[in-house]
Amino acid sequence: MKIQIPPAFLKAHLKIAPAKDIRFYLNGVSLEVTADGGVFVASTDGKTLLASRVPSGAVEDPAPGSWIIPRDSLALVDLGSKTDIEVRIVDREIELISFGGNSIRTKAVDGEFPYWRRAIPTGTPSGAGGQFDPDVFAKFAFVAKTLGHKGEFPFFWCNGAAATMVTFGSGEHVGVAMPLRAIPDNQFAVPDWVNGGQS
């Protein structure tokens, strides 16, 4: 089976996929092929998730299944070109061919990638604010820029303490951000000094 994937897709997912998570099956990028030829890419570190739909017609001789491409192997691929990366899969063997014919051979990670569709919110977001690790914003800003949405920031559909959907300029990618569950020890109050007080 051969699959053509834009290098920007894979570069964006490398930003989300962890390198040395104790959950070894997260240390890679999930590639899923459906019976009708649909191709989906996903990555998550447990706090953030990115899912992408590869443009139609990207797969030759589709064989339904899912594979986890090791992050370390994917990081060796030249993702700086605009030429699609060709992914060849035979059983659990994966070959990644980049611009110029450079090839990286690897094996799919033994393990089951989390069912990422379940993590994406489907209801109407509450709009309630949430507290996020600043690194989450930095990651998704990088993703947006990498995917070509220069000048467009990722939009966080705030959902209180629940999972927050993140969207970009196109409908081919969707993210999820998990808010921090920390609760401030004190109640909100504007410091007196802001309004000229002494405390």
C-alpha positions as CSV (number, residue, x, y, z in Angstrom):
1,M,0.0,0.0,0.0
2,K,1.2,3.5,-0.9
3,I,0.0,6.7,0.7
4,Q,0.9,10.3,-0.2
5,I,1.0,12.7,2.8
6,P,1.9,16.4,2.7
7,P,5.1,16.9,4.7
8,A,3.5,19.8,6.6
9,F,1.0,17.4,8.1
10,L,3.7,15.2,9.5
11,K,5.8,18.1,10.7
12,A,2.8,19.5,12.6
13,H,2.1,16.1,14.2
14,L,5.7,15.7,15.3
15,K,5.1,18.9,17.4
16,I,2.3,17.1,19.3
17,A,3.8,13.6,19.6
18,P,6.0,13.1,22.7
19,A,9.5,11.7,22.4
20,K,9.8,9.7,25.6
21,D,6.4,9.1,27.1
22,I,6.1,6.1,29.4
23,R,3.1,5.3,27.3
24,F,5.2,4.0,24.5
25,Y,2.3,3.9,22.0
26,L,2.1,7.7,22.1
27,N,5.7,8.1,21.0
28,G,4.7,8.2,17.3
29,V,2.1,9.4,14.8
30,S,-1.0,7.2,14.1
31,L,-1.8,6.5,10.5
32,E,-5.3,5.1,9.8
33,V,-6.7,3.9,6.5
34,T,-10.4,3.1,6.0
35,A,-12.0,0.7,3.6
36,D,-13.2,3.6,1.4
37,G,-9.7,4.9,1.0
38,G,-9.9,7.6,3.7
39,V,-6.6,8.4,5.4
40,F,-6.3,10.0,8.8
41,V,-3.3,11.1,10.9
42,A,-3.4,11.6,14.6
43,S,-1.0,12.4,17.5
44,T,-1.4,13.1,21.2
45,D,0.6,13.6,24.3
46,G,-2.3,13.2,26.7
47,K,-2.8,17.0,27.1
48,T,-3.1,18.0,23.4
49,L,-4.3,16.1,20.4
50,L,-4.2,16.8,16.7
51,A,-6.1,14.9,14.0
52,S,-5.9,15.5,10.3
53,R,-7.7,14.2,7.2
54,V,-5.4,13.6,4.3
55,P,-6.8,14.8,0.9
56,S,-8.8,12.2,-1.0
57,G,-7.0,10.1,-3.5
58,A,-3.9,9.9,-1.4
59,V,-3.8,6.1,-1.1
60,E,-3.1,3.4,-3.7
61,D,-4.5,-0.1,-3.1
62,P,-6.0,0.8,0.3
63,A,-5.7,-1.9,3.0
64,P,-7.8,-0.9,6.0
65,G,-5.9,-0.7,9.3
66,S,-3.9,1.5,11.6
67,W,-0.2,1.9,12.2
68,I,1.9,3.9,14.6
69,I,4.9,5.5,12.9
70,P,7.7,5.8,15.4
71,R,8.5,9.4,16.2
72,D,12.2,8.9,16.1
73,S,12.0,7.5,12.6
74,L,9.7,10.2,11.3
75,A,12.1,12.9,12.7
76,L,14.7,11.6,10.3
77,V,12.6,12.4,7.3
78,D,13.1,15.6,5.3
79,L,9.9,17.4,5.9
80,G,11.1,20.7,4.5
81,S,10.0,20.1,0.9
82,K,6.5,20.7,-0.5
83,T,6.6,17.3,-2.2
84,D,4.4,14.7,-0.6
85,I,6.0,12.0,1.6
86,E,5.3,8.6,0.2
87,V,4.5,6.0,2.9
88,R,4.8,2.4,1.8
89,I,3.3,-0.2,4.2
90,V,3.7,-4.0,4.0
91,D,2.3,-5.7,7.1
92,R,4.1,-3.8,10.0
93,E,7.0,-2.7,7.8
94,I,7.0,1.0,6.9
95,E,9.1,2.9,4.4
96,L,9.1,6.7,4.3
97,I,10.3,8.2,1.0
98,S,10.9,12.0,0.9
99,F,11.9,14.4,-1.9
100,G,14.9,13.1,-3.9
101,G,14.1,9.5,-3.1
102,N,15.6,9.5,0.4
103,S,14.2,6.5,2.3
104,I,13.8,5.7,5.9
105,R,12.7,2.1,6.8
106,T,11.1,1.3,10.2
107,K,8.5,-0.9,11.9
108,A,5.2,0.2,13.3
109,V,5.1,0.6,17.0
110,D,3.6,-2.5,18.7
111,G,0.7,-1.1,20.6
112,E,-2.8,0.3,20.2
113,F,-3.1,4.1,19.6
114,P,-5.9,5.7,21.7
115,Y,-9.3,6.0,19.9
116,W,-8.8,9.7,19.2
117,R,-12.3,10.3,17.8
118,R,-13.7,9.8,21.2
119,A,-11.6,12.6,22.6
120,I,-12.9,15.2,20.3
121,P,-15.8,17.2,21.8
122,T,-19.0,16.9,19.7
123,G,-21.4,19.0,21.8
124,T,-21.8,22.8,21.7
125,P,-19.0,24.3,23.8
126,S,-20.1,26.0,27.0
127,G,-18.0,29.1,26.4
128,A,-16.7,29.0,30.0
129,G,-13.1,29.9,30.3
130,G,-10.4,27.3,31.3
131,Q,-6.8,27.4,32.5
132,F,-4.2,26.0,30.1
133,D,-0.5,25.2,30.3
134,P,1.1,28.0,28.1
135,D,2.9,25.3,26.2
136,V,-0.5,24.2,24.8
137,F,-0.9,27.6,23.1
138,A,2.7,27.5,21.8
139,K,2.2,24.0,20.3
140,F,-1.0,24.9,18.4
141,A,0.5,28.2,17.2
142,F,3.3,26.2,15.7
143,V,0.8,23.8,14.2
144,A,-1.2,26.6,12.6
145,K,2.0,28.2,11.1
146,T,3.3,24.9,9.9
147,L,0.0,24.1,8.1
148,G,0.2,27.4,6.3
149,H,-2.2,29.5,8.3
150,K,0.2,32.4,8.7
151,G,-1.4,35.3,10.5
152,E,-4.3,33.1,11.6
153,F,-4.2,31.9,15.2
154,P,-5.8,28.6,16.3
155,F,-9.2,29.1,17.8
156,F,-10.0,27.6,21.2
157,W,-13.6,26.8,21.7
158,C,-13.5,27.1,25.4
159,N,-15.5,24.5,27.3
160,G,-14.8,25.1,31.0
161,A,-12.9,22.2,32.7
162,A,-13.8,19.8,29.8
163,A,-11.9,19.1,26.7
164,T,-11.6,22.1,24.4
165,M,-11.7,21.9,20.6
166,V,-9.1,23.8,18.6
167,T,-9.8,24.7,15.0
168,F,-7.7,26.2,12.2
169,G,-8.3,27.9,8.9
170,S,-9.3,24.8,7.1
171,G,-11.5,21.9,8.1
172,E,-8.8,19.3,7.4
173,H,-7.4,19.5,10.9
174,V,-8.8,19.7,14.4
175,G,-7.1,19.8,17.8
176,V,-8.1,19.1,21.4
177,A,-6.6,20.8,24.5
178,M,-7.2,19.6,28.0
179,P,-7.5,22.4,30.6
180,L,-5.5,22.3,33.8
181,R,-7.6,21.1,36.8
182,A,-5.8,23.3,39.3
183,I,-8.1,25.5,41.3
184,P,-6.6,28.8,42.8
185,D,-6.3,28.8,46.6
186,N,-7.8,32.3,46.8
187,Q,-10.9,33.9,45.3
188,F,-10.7,36.4,42.5
189,A,-10.1,39.9,43.6
190,V,-8.5,43.0,42.0
191,P,-5.5,44.0,44.1
192,D,-6.0,47.3,45.8
193,W,-2.9,48.8,44.3
194,V,-4.4,48.6,40.8
195,N,-6.8,51.4,41.8
196,G,-4.3,53.4,43.8
197,G,-4.6,51.6,47.1
198,Q,-1.6,50.8,49.3
199,S,-2.0,47.0,49.7
